Amino acid sequence: LYMVYFLLLVIYSYLFFSVKHHPWQRRLAFAGIPLAIAVHGGTGAVFAVIKARSFWNTGLFPVVFLVSAFLAGLAFMLLICSISRQYRFDDGLRKSLGIWVGCFLAFDIGIIAV
């Protein structure tokens, strides 16, 4: 499962940065959503059943992994939008990505604080 997810990320990244509007980009993006949930939720579930750490041994830990992974992806997209010279992104996209990053960061900190 992890190898399939990694290969999908590599192929999608290659298509996104090298080919404009390839027909497989949308299909790979939709295939990546359940794979991402399975990989990050499964990793969080594995850590949740470990008795070595008191914070990790909770049912919320898979949710923390999913929210943190989504937050990392949004932050990476914001970084790419900010430093990319090859692609033109409007300021509205940057602003909305920044708002989403702030919301998910607050949600992630809220889950961890519980």
N, C-alpha and C positions, 0 to 999 in steps of 0.2 A: 504494500500500500504506500509506504514512504517513497519507494523508488518510482512508482507510477506518478505520484504527486510531484516529485523532483523533476522527472522527465517532462511532465506537462508544463511546469514552470519554465523550464529551459526552452522548450519549443515555443511556448507562447511569447516569452521574452524576445526570442529571435525573430518571430513573425512581427511583433509589435515594433521593434526598433529597425528592422531591415525592409519590410514590405508594407506599403500603405494599403490598408483595407483588404487584407487577404480574407477569402471566404471562410477559412477555418478559425479565424481569430474569435469570432463570436461563439462558435461551438466549443472551442477549448475553454473559453471563459466560463461558459455555463457548466461544463464538465468539471471545472476546477472548484466550483462552489461546494458541492457535496464532498469532494475529496478533501478540501481544506477543513470542513467541519469534522470529517471523520479522523483526519490526521491530528488536528489540534485538540479536538474533544477526546480522542483516544489517549493522547499523550497526557492530557490533564487527568483523565480517569486513572491512568497508571500511577501518576504521582499522588492522586487522592487516596489510594489504598496503601501507600507506603507508611509504615508506622514510625519511621525514623524522625520525621519532622512534624511537629504539632500543627503548624499552619497548613501543611500540605494535606493533612488527613481530614479533609472536609469535602462535602458534596458540592460545594461551590467552585472547587478548583478547576473542573473542566470548563465552567463558564468563564472563569478568569483567563484561562488559556485562549478561549475563543475570542473574547473581547480584546485581549492583549495582541493577538495575531491580527485582528481586524484593525486595531489602532496602529500597529506597525506598518501594515499595508497602506493605510491612508497617509501616514506620515511620509512613507517612501514616495507615494504619488505626489504629495505636496512638494517634496524635495526635487523630484524630477521636473515638475511643472515650474519650479522656481529657477533651476539652473540650466534647463534645456534651451539650447539655441536652435536646434534642428526643428523643433515643433513649436508652433505658436499657440499659446494658451492665453485666454483672456483673463482679466483681473477678477471677473465674477467667479470663474472656476477656482482660482486660488483662494478667494475669500470664502467660498462655500466649503472647500476642503479644509481650510483653517478652522471654520466653525465646527465641522464634523470631528476634526481631530480634538478640539477642545471639549466637545460633548462626550466623546468616547473616553478621553483621558479622565474627565470628571467621573464618569460611570465606572471606569476601571479602578480609580482610587476609592470610590465609594464601596465597590465590592470587596476590595482588599481590607478596607477599614471595618467591614462587618465581621 
